[in-house]
Amino acid sequence: MYDYTQSLIRSETSRGKVRQQTDITLRGQVWTLLPDVFSPADSKSSLAHLGLLEFPVGGAFLEVGSGIGLIAVSAGLAGCRAVWATDLNAAAVKNTALNAERFGVADRMTCVQGDLFEGLHEAPLFDVVYWHSNNVWAPPEIDINVHELAYVDPGYEAHQRYFREAQRHVVPGGRVLIALSSRAGRAELAQLAAAERQRLITVDSAVVEEPEGPVVYELLEVVPL
Ligand SMILES: C[S@@+](CC[C@H](N)C(=O)[O-])C[C@H]1O[C@@H](n2cnc3c(N)ncnc32)[C@H](O)[C@@H]1O
């Protein structure tokens, strides 16, 4: 299993750089970043996963764990009719709303705080439900802050709930997706999915050079058994 303390160090390094609202540049576009929110400027994962994703143009898209809103806002810009973005971290919800305004897609976006699907009482069913997850395993009893929770999932408890609950939020024929990296415990996640009568199927992947060596970023579909 990947050494989760490496992810906690990456979180602390990234978090320590941001004391107030700031701008970051991603592929030539300027985005707002708030303190305590996962920064796509400090991880190659967000842009790599964005590159693997096809949005349901004209349809409804849900992003779980939206962070600064890079993917949810991109869904709005790509032509999704309705985009919902949710995050456990209240600062991330505010950050996504700020970027929705900044990029002119606030009219088609709804940003809510909640643990996975908790804040979605008024939501429609979605064509695509997506989570670029905190897919590094950490011990269940670990005491971590909200920024670290963007990197690691203690005991994979949230992943198990995602595998249990996500299908309830898609239209018939809709897709549940999850974006993982090679730092994730793939065998453990496949087992947790199977326990919820789901399996994980690779849709696409990309290899990115990182200081630790090549990292594989992978888009998977969660499909009922
Ligand atoms: C790896 S970051 C991805 C952020 C953003 N989507 C991006 O691509 O830059 C994972 C995100 O999931 C959120 N998250 C972690 N656990 C969650 C949960 N149980 N419910 C909702 N969001 C969660 C974190 O706060 C974080 O914003």
The ligand as a MOL file (V3000), in Angstrom:
LIG
                    3D

  0  0  0     0  0            999 V3000
M  V30 BEGIN CTAB
M  V30 COUNTS 27 29 0 0 0
M  V30 BEGIN ATOM
M  V30 1 C -8.4120 15.1850 -4.7570 0
M  V30 2 S -9.4350 16.5070 -4.2750 0 CHG=1
M  V30 3 C -10.1560 16.9710 -5.8490 0
M  V30 4 C -10.6320 18.4050 -5.8910 0
M  V30 5 C -11.1190 18.8750 -7.2830 0
M  V30 6 N -12.1830 18.0600 -7.7540 0
M  V30 7 C -9.9880 18.8790 -8.2790 0
M  V30 8 O -9.9870 18.0310 -9.1780 0
M  V30 9 O -9.1040 19.7230 -8.1560 0 CHG=-1
M  V30 10 C -10.7850 15.6360 -3.4640 0
M  V30 11 C -11.9340 16.5190 -3.0200 0
M  V30 12 O -12.9210 15.6800 -2.3810 0
M  V30 13 C -13.3980 16.3260 -1.2240 0
M  V30 14 N -13.9230 15.2970 -0.2990 0
M  V30 15 C -13.2170 14.4110 0.4480 0
M  V30 16 N -14.0720 13.6220 1.1430 0
M  V30 17 C -15.3260 14.0070 0.8070 0
M  V30 18 C -16.6370 13.5750 1.2090 0
M  V30 19 N -16.8030 12.5700 2.0680 0
M  V30 20 N -17.7120 14.2140 0.6740 0
M  V30 21 C -17.5340 15.2560 -0.2010 0
M  V30 22 N -16.3250 15.7030 -0.5960 0
M  V30 23 C -15.2380 15.0880 -0.1070 0
M  V30 24 C -12.2110 17.1040 -0.6820 0
M  V30 25 O -12.5980 18.1540 0.1770 0
M  V30 26 C -11.5660 17.5840 -1.9990 0
M  V30 27 O -12.0880 18.8260 -2.3990 0
M  V30 END ATOM
M  V30 BEGIN BOND
M  V30 1 1 1 2
M  V30 2 1 2 3
M  V30 3 1 2 10
M  V30 4 1 3 4
M  V30 5 1 4 5
M  V30 6 1 5 6
M  V30 7 1 5 7
M  V30 8 2 7 8
M  V30 9 1 7 9
M  V30 10 1 10 11
M  V30 11 1 11 12
M  V30 12 1 11 26
M  V30 13 1 12 13
M  V30 14 1 13 14
M  V30 15 1 13 24
M  V30 16 1 14 15
M  V30 17 1 14 23
M  V30 18 2 15 16
M  V30 19 1 16 17
M  V30 20 1 17 18
M  V30 21 2 17 23
M  V30 22 1 18 19
M  V30 23 2 18 20
M  V30 24 1 20 21
M  V30 25 2 21 22
M  V30 26 1 22 23
M  V30 27 1 24 25
M  V30 28 1 24 26
M  V30 29 1 26 27
M  V30 END BOND
M  V30 END CTAB
M  END
